[in-house]
Amino acid sequence: MANALRFLIVDDFSTMRRIVRNLLKESGYSEADEAEDGVAALNKLRNSKFDFVVTDINMPNMNGFQLLAEIKQDEKLKHLPVLMVTAEARKEDIVAAAQGGAAGYIVKPFTKATLEEKVANILKKLGM
């Protein structure tokens, strides 16, 4: 039941969180929560149940790569698919995201179709 999935959207820019949340909702995923940085996200992930993380890379306090590393080192969280979102399409970031265990990578600005396709492909790969 893919549409009952619970997403955590992590971005230091509230407008971006709202955009991602609305795009997910339009794609049929209405269960979403938000966090303004990796520290807040980790706290929410450890105290609530989520099925999918969409995170920005460049954030204060704890960036997306640090959050990804924390998720992958945590026994209770390491199964979570993490989709990285960034404004920069730097090759080393894409490689670092993949090596860190990210399920996917999107460059801003992106369309609903791009987000939908990425999420669908990740869920299919995971058999969800």
Buried (B, 14 or more C-beta within 10 A) or exposed (E): EBEEBBBBBBBBBEEBBEBBBEBBEEBEBBBBBBBBBBBBBBEBBEEEEBBBBBBBBBBEEBBBBBBBBBBBEBEEBEEBBBBBBBEEEEEEBBEBBEEBBBBBBBBBEBEEEEBBBBBEEBBEEEEE
